[in-house]
């Protein structure tokens, strides 16, 4: 999985870059088909803005944005949003499939 950390209107410190990479590395456990993640850090007047774009197989793209006073809080909240999107998508894909083998609908199967 590729992780790209970009910044606008600010310089990214090594501690922020390391923090982002450690947090983003946990996202594939919510959905296995994540191929690349781009994290865009921005500084507006008195707020930090974090945008995360996750690209998955079959041209699926998940985007989340969060604005907050603290950069680390913005990263955490934005990761929660993307994780929720990935979790919902995985549930949707799993529910489209039929029941597991050996299970029958409506009782004991006799």
N, C-alpha and C positions, 0 to 999 in steps of 0.2 A: 504494500500500500504506500502510495506517495503522499507525503505531507508537505505542503507549501505554505510558508508563513510570509505574508506580504504586509507592508506598512505604508500608510499614507499620512502625510503631515507629521511624522514622528520617526524616531529611530527605535528599532526593536533591540532591547537589551538581551543579553544572553540568558538571563534568568527568566524573562517572559517567554522567549523562544523555547527554552527547555520545559517550562511549565505547560505551554501549549502542546508541545509534542508528547509529553507524558499523558496529558488528558485525552488528546485526540487518539492516541494509540488504543484506548479502551473502546472506541466506537464500533469496531468490527464485531464485538461480541453481541451487539444488538441486531446487526444484519451482516451476514457473512460476505455478501457480494460487493462491499464497498471497495472501489478501486483506487480512488484518490480523494484527498481532502485539501481544500484551500481555505486558509484562515486569513482574513483581511482585518488588520487592526488599524483603527483611525482615531484621530484626536480632533474633536470639534471644540468649540469655545471652552467649555469647562467639563465636557463629558468625553468619555471614551466610547467608541463604537466598535463592536466586534461583529463580523459577518463570517459565517461558516458555510461553505459550499461543498457538499459531499456528492461525488459522482459514483454511481453504482452501475452494475451491468444492465444491459438492455436500455441504455439511455435514460436511466432514472437519475434525477437530480434533486437533492434535498438542500434547501436554503433556510438559514435562520439568521436573524439579526437581533442584537440587543444593545441598548444604550444605558450607561450607568456612570456614576461618578468614579468608581474604582475599576481599573482595568481587569484585575483578577476576578472581581465579581461579574463583570460583563462576560468574560470568557466562560465562567462556570454556568451562568444563566443561558448563554447561547448554546453551550454543549448540551444542557438539559433539553432545550428545544429540539435540537437535531436528534438527540437520542430518542425523544418521544416520537418524532416523525419516522425514524427508522424502525422503532418498535411497532408502530401502527402498521407500517407497510409490511413488515415481516408477518404480523398476525393476519393481515389481509391475504397475503400470498399463501400462508399455511391453511387458512380457512377455505380457500378455493379448491384445495385438494380434497379428495374423498376421505372417508374414515380409514384409519390404519388397518392393515390386513389382519384378518382373524376376528374383527369386530363386525357385528351385523346390526342393522337398525331394527329395533323393535323386539328385543328380547334375547332369548337364549340361543337362537340359531337352529332350533330343531324343527 
